[in-house]
Amino acid sequence: MSPFSTENNVTLPHDPVASETQGTELKGDLRAAVESDPSVGSVVSPPPSHEPPPTLFLDRDHSILAFNERVFDWVGRKDVPLLERLRFLSIVSSNLDEFFEVRAEPHITAASNGETKGPYTVASFEALATKAHDLVERQYALYNEALIPALAKKGIHIVSHGDRTPAQRRWVHDYFVREVRPLLVPVGLDPAHPFPQVANKSLNFIVRLKGRDAFGRENEIAIVRVPRLLPRFMRMPSSVAPKSMQFVSVSSVIRAHLDDLFPGREVTQFSQFRVTRHSDLAVDEEDARNLRMVLRQGLQQRNFGQAVRLEVSAGCSDYLSDFLLRQFDLPAAALYRVHGPVNLVRLSQLVDLVADPSLLFPPWRPTKPQLLQQGASILEQLRQRDVVMHQPFESFDGVLAFLREAVHDPQVVAIKQTIYRTGSDHQMLDLLREAVRRGKEVMAVVELKARFDEEANINWAEALESVGAQVVFGVVGLKTHAKMLLVTRREGRQLVRYGHLSTGNYNPGTARLYTDLSYLTADADTTADMDNVFNHLASQNRLPRMRRLQVAPFHLHRRTLEKIEQVGLAAQRGEGGRIVAKMNALTDEAIAHALVLAGQRGARIDLIVRGACILPAQVPGMTDNIRVRSIIGRFLEHSRVFYFRCGAEEDLYLSSADWMNRNMMRRVEISWPITDPELRQHIIDECLVAYLHDDRDAWELQPGGAYVHAGKPVTGTGAQNALMGRYAPSGQKG
């Protein structure tokens, strides 16, 4: 996700004393940037209090829904290209699917059990359902009232059965007979044919029939499953749609031919339906002798977990919806009647089918990494200085080039890498397999429990094992979320290490869509720490004393709390204290408590939190010195950057971890300092200052938990636009 403007060379605020570079200026001094700006919050120093009341904190699940409302705002923005608005609608729907799959089950269970006490109750379920229903209703209203008419003005039509010409109806009928009917198996329900297994998020029809079946019985309910391999949209040929782009949905094709599926019976009622199921795999790792095998078995059952949401067409009769609610054992508030396709996620297929460049963002082509000299050895460059790459403004090819050079260098003896999310691009897998074939020691720490990527990672593990790589699966009970790639090279009589650390994943696909930082180094202390972490993950021996890295679940949480406290105490002493932190989510209550206390001691705190945040800003007498903003842009904000200042002492850290309890306590995560002054300032400029001054794509959190636009969504300056302007090759539009 990201700014939609086509402006190039957008300028970020800059420090008058900073030297001019690359034609696009970034503010050079974080202290000058934020302390001279009265809009960044005033210093308020009430007497320090003890822990704030628990009621201060915002509800995490409501905060996740609020994030999706901010994404949904892009769907309604008329300055966003039309197909991109449709894509954002699909993204919101996909996010909601995952929300229900992961977060809804305890609420549903509490509602079913009539719970009135504890974190999950009937009331919590109803409050959450009200929020979700409102968002879904607004999605479909915008789809029907704004997007469909706007598409029609561009000559793009989704044609329903009632609006088709006789020629189009013949074409649809031929398509149904040829491509669809052979794949459909209508199931009439009776004691010998119970309600079929309905897979998670699959498209189905429920039909009520009149008349008797072939055996003279009046079984009136039938289910028709729509195979997933069928495309959800088809473009009609120019022979029947000569003047515009006209599409039909597979659901409308089946709907028009339901009678054909039940000859001799009358279809009296019908509806599309889709059930969402709890899909977070629960594996007892302590009892699992072979985690890979247990996960494979679990993946087979994921599609049939507890039902948590039921979607039906708006016109579905009460008889059919009540039947389905009973079948899936769901309360009435879990029913969503929708005025349109029951799966808006599949609208992304329509975006791809139309593919009109004038209705899309101008393509963004990442520049080559600016701190890497092209054509020269990367390892040689790292012996001179560390390198930072900022994706997607700079290409992920720099990471691939680093690995490729290591694979083909005969002096490299070992390569170690963590694998969390890799996507469908196999370049890194192919390089690691080539390294094994060239006789190098290759170790891969594969996280089998990366949510919704379990199967892909199992396949990676097996592909690497098949050529002789050493594959380990991390630590029982923890997810290995750290992003590390370590190269060991023989240089004379010594073995020298080179490392890559990242806030993101080794995924070339998401590297074009997510903002992340890649850090390349030959620093002996940092790479020694990396090697110790790899050895710890393989052997499960105790970690030795770390020189540079902070590692969860061992040090990272405690060190973070200590750092926040040091800033607060410095502010209390009158030396000045400052925290600016950029992350995806803040849900750890201990860290939230520490931030509240530091702010009460006089520290000035800016939090740039993309998604869920439980800490409200600007609560009088409590969080006066804390400001929280969220940036929603064309690219998904994913980098984690943490700045602390105690008096004159400044520290900057990058990390794989958000400030969430799961990251600190239930994952292997890393955080590392940036000690090179130029690189530190470079990151501060691009990842903190730019985002504090964003008045286009920024939202600010209010004391009660609502978010409001921080500026001018159409005419303001967005951080992502400015960075595209800075990095864009001459003539490229952002």
Buried (B, 14 or more C-beta within 10 A) or exposed (E): BBBBBEBBBBEBBBBEEBEEEEEBBBBBBBEBBBBEEEEBBEBBBBEBEEEBEEEBBBBBBBBBBBBBBBBBBBBBBEEBBBBBBBBBBBBBBBBBBBBBBBBBBBBBBBBBEEBEEEEBBBEBBBBBBEBBBEBBBBBBEBBEEBBBEBBEEBEBBBBEBEEBEEEBEEBBBEBBEEBBBEEBEBBBBEEEEEBEEBBBBBBBBBBBBEEEBEEEEEBBBBBBBBEEEBEBBBBBEEEBBEEEBBBBBBBBBBBBBBEBBBEEBEBEBBBBBBBBBBBEBEBEBEEBEEBBEBBBEBEEEBBBBBBBBBBBBEEBBEEBBEBBBEBBEBBEBBBBBBBBBBBBBBBBBBBEBBEBEEBBBBEBEBBBBBBBBEEEEBBEBBEEEBBBBBBBBBBBBBBBBBBBBBBEBEEBBBBBBBBBBBBEBEBBBEBBBBBBEEEBBBBBBBBBBBBBBBEBBBEBBEBBEEEEBBBBBBBEEBBBBBBBBBBBBBEEEEEBBBBBBBBBBBBBBBBBBBBBBBBBBBBEEBBBBBBBBBBBBBEEEEBEEBEBBBBBBBBBBBBBBEBBBBBBBBBBEEBBBBBBBBBBBBBBBBBBBBBBBBBBBBBBBBBBBBBBBBBBBBBEEBBBBBBBBBBBBBBBBBBBBBBBBBBEEBBBBBBBBBBBBBBBBBBBBBBBBBBBEEBBBBBBBBBBBBBBBBBBBBBBBBBEBEBEBBBEBEEBBBBBBBBBBBBBEEEBBB
